[in-house]
Amino acid sequence: MERLNSEGIRQDELLYALKTRRTVQTARRIDSCLLCRRHYVNEAGLCDICYAQLEGEEAKLAERWLSGIGP
């Protein structure tokens, strides 16, 4: 999945970002998706659309954030 907004992080950097507590917390604080910069993000710092398109290790890490475990 390519990012929809050039201000968001690149898809290949998402795995690293999800492992970095500060990055996710910042996205949540400003309510801006890590990838596309849409508002209304979940606990992983992603909007519903970007979260639904995750696969593999990224999906597992995002699920850990949603369950409250974190990175």
N, C-alpha and C positions, 0 to 999 in steps of 0.2 A: 504494500500500500504506500503510495507516495503521499507526502503531506499536501494538504489543500491550501495552506497559507504559507507564504515564504517566511513569515515571522516565527513559525513553529520550529521545533527541532526536526532534524532529518530522521527518517524512519530507522536508518541504521544506527542512530544514536539513542533510540528509545530504550533498548535493553540496559544500557549504562544509566540512563536517566531514572529508570524504575528501580535501579539498585541504589540510587543516591537519595537518601531521605530528604535532604534539603531541597533538592529540585522538585520533588513531588509536593512537599509542603508549600513551597512557593507557588506552584501552580494552583493548589487548593486555596491558598490565601487570597490570591488575586482572581480566583474563579475563572481560569483561562486554560483550556486544553493544551497539553504539552505539544501535540502534533498540529492541530489546526487553529488553535486560539479561540475556539467557540467558548461561550460561557456555559455555566451549569455543569461543572465537572464532578466526577465521583471521587471516592477516597484515593484512587490511583492517579488523580490529576488528569483524567481523560474524559472527553465528552462521550455520550452514549454511542454515537456513530463510530468514532475511532475505537472505542472499547470493543464494539461488536466485530470489528475487522481484525482483531489481534489473533495471532496464531502462535503455536509452539511455546517457547520459553517466555516470550513477552506476555502471552495470555496467562501463564502460570504465575508470573510475578505480579501482574495486575490483580489476579484473584487473591493472592496473598495480602495485597493492600486492602482489598474489599472485605476480607475476613478479619482485618484488624491486626494481622501479624506484621505487616510491613516487609521491608526488603529482606 
